[in-house]
Amino acid sequence: ANADGTIALAVLPFSHLSDDPANEYFSDGMTEELLNALAQVKGLRVPARTSAFAFKGKNESIRKIGQELNVGKVVEGSVRKDGNKVRITAQLINVADGFHLWSQTYDRELADIFELQEELARAIAEALKLQLLDPQTADLVKPPTDSVAAYNLYLQGRFHWNKRNEEGFEKAIDYFEQALEADPQFALAHVGIADAYSLLASYGYQLPQEAAGPARQAAERALAINDTLAEAHTALAMVEEEFEQDFDAAERGFKLAIELNPSYATAHHWYATLLVDMGRNEEALEKIETALALDPLSPIINMAAASLYQLMGQHEAALTHTEKALEIDPDFQNGLELLAALRLLNGDAAGAEALIRQVVEQHPNDQRAYVAYGQFLHSASRFEAAVEEYDKALSLAPNGLGALFGTAFVRELQGRWDEAAAVYERMLALAPEAVGPWGLYGIHLYARGQTEAALEHLNRAHQISPNDNNLVGALAMVLQWSGQPEAALAEAQRAVAELPECVCTHAVHGLVLVHQGRLAEAEAALARGRETVSPGDPGWQPFLDFLEGLIHAAAGRPEDAARRVEAL
């Protein structure tokens, strides 16, 4: 047992022994349901699905698996499905010595699958001499549907969803819809549809307005069927964050999901992404670390941790988690892209480009690969080559916002303002409710001296997403520079009130105050900013140091200002 008295147990993917390889989804689904059931047993700590499935098809020793997952015991087994018959063999193994604590073989009809899952979970708990959740008669496996056909289709949908690519998401939606034809009250199938549409948009395969409606509708249907389902609350919170920029509602949803099921790693992971958008990086890090504890071998969660550490200026930690993700999945696209960025940061441009080219070669039909290569090339000032890669991405996905953003940035850097403006206009036509095109086009218009139009666009961005950390300060500064100091100060103060834990709001507030000659208040804003920024998140420190230099200069202390600038 662990120091807290819990027993750490991993459920490894059950081997697929059926003659038909198309039945692999069933053995995966059986493993996942058993894992979920055991996670409800009092006194057990069970690593999440992604970590357990990292060992699928690998011939690793039980001892090494135990070390990787930080568990003392594992469950492994096999599944043979033949028509309506299923044979399951399972064994419970002690990691330290490889001793088999328990084993059993079950022959059942497929219609009895939920009873079999319950029987398995209870047998393992009994072998470990653990108390089941109170009351002891509570069901560990609550059948999510009365239809075995619907359940099979759902398992196939999740099998494809977990591939995390366009084809996988589309196949998953098809299977989830078939599951709902068999059982319209199958809440998890509705959740699956919501999750698939959310990620189709998040990964850039669909426009936000195309995916938002189906995603919300599916999440709401799941909640109407079962409002205690953590997965359903997580799915709806993702819709509120991704499509609607309603961060307050999304935060309430993620908190409720975690309260309903503290072991659901995805809720912690997606909550962390929301906290980053709100500028609350330290809290985001806590949630990511919780998600990692629940699912330590998830490439996606490791990459989320790496991206956050990179944002916070902790490059070594970012590299550690990136390498971990690639150790788990050497072809993981997000991991290769971030590793390239880290190499570029360290001055290894050739190594970075080699990695990005590898991504393109491995994913020749994925527009995201060409966008990543375009971003690398434009960061290296190879502008026309970058646009060529963005054009390749657009040939695969004509409405891809990532490639369009990249093209607009390059044209701005080249001083080809009219071409950039045309791209922004195209983005607004494609995604009129997305905050990014409005905000970035507003900054573009201000740079061209079109102040009135710039304010109109930035105000629209603010209406769509009042608390978006990525745009905090843009409206306030444009108001200040366009001769509207009272409106600028009001906007800066609003941002501080809405996002008091975000260092960026205090920094922008201080900058506005300096421009207005209110130096004592600017120094107070600077102090609040320094209190807010943490030692582990140094990204805003240079801006705060720059603000301090401006305050010294405005106060007639040129030597202090010079020292601060020289330190920068």
Number of C-alpha atoms within 10 A of each C-alpha: 12 12 6 7 9 13 19 19 25 28 24 23 25 26 19 20 17 19 11 11 9 9 18 21 20 22 22 23 20 20 26 22 21 21 24 20 20 26 22 19 20 15 22 22 19 25 27 27 24 19 22 25 19 18 15 14 11 8 7 10 10 19 17 11 20 19 12 13 22 15 22 20 25 24 23 18 20 19 25 22 21 15 9 10 14 18 17 21 17 18 17 24 20 19 20 13 9 14 11 14 14 16 16 13 14 13 12 16 14 17 15 13 17 21 15 20 21 19 16 23 23 21 16 20 18 13 13 16 10 16 15 21 14 9 8 10 8 10 15 24 21 13 17 15 19 14 15 19 16 24 25 17 23 27 25 24 28 24 21 21 24 13 12 15 15 19 13 19 26 17 18 29 24 16 25 28 21 18 28 20 13 18 18 16 19 25 25 26 33 29 27 28 29 31 26 29 27 26 22 23 20 15 17 18 23 20 18 23 16 13 21 20 15 18 26 24 16 24 28 21 21 28 21 13 16 16 14 15 18 23 26 29 28 30 32 27 31 32 27 20 22 21 23 20 23 19 22 14 15 25 21 14 24 27 19 19 26 20 12 15 17 16 24 22 26 22 26 26 24 24 28 29 23 24 19 20 18 21 23 21 26 21 15 24 22 13 22 26 19 18 28 24 16 24 25 24 26 24 27 21 24 28 24 26 27 28 22 24 22 20 16 21 16 17 17 13 17 25 21 15 22 27 21 20 26 19 14 16 16 13 15 18 21 21 28 22 23 23 23 25 23 20 18 18 12 11 11 13 16 11 14 24 19 11 20 26 18 18 24 19 12 14 15 15 14 18 26 26 25 30 28 27 28 29 26 22 21 19 13 12 14 14 20 16 14 26 26 16 23 27 20 21 27 20 12 16 18 13 19 24 26 20 28 24 20 22 27 25 23 26 19 16 13 13 11 13 19 12 15 24 17 12 22 25 16 16 23 18 11 17 19 16 20 21 25 23 25 26 25 21 24 28 21 22 21 20 13 11 12 13 19 14 15 25 22 16 24 27 18 17 24 19 13 21 21 19 21 22 20 16 20 23 22 22 24 29 22 22 23 21 14 15 10 13 19 13 15 24 22 14 23 27 19 17 24 21 12 14 20 18 21 22 27 25 26 29 29 29 28 31 31 25 23 23 17 14 14 16 19 14 14 26 19 14 24 24 16 18 25 18 11 18 21 16 10 13 18 14 17 18 18 14 16 24 19 19 24 24 23 25 27 21 16 16 15 11 13 15 12 16 22 15 12 18 16 9 10 12
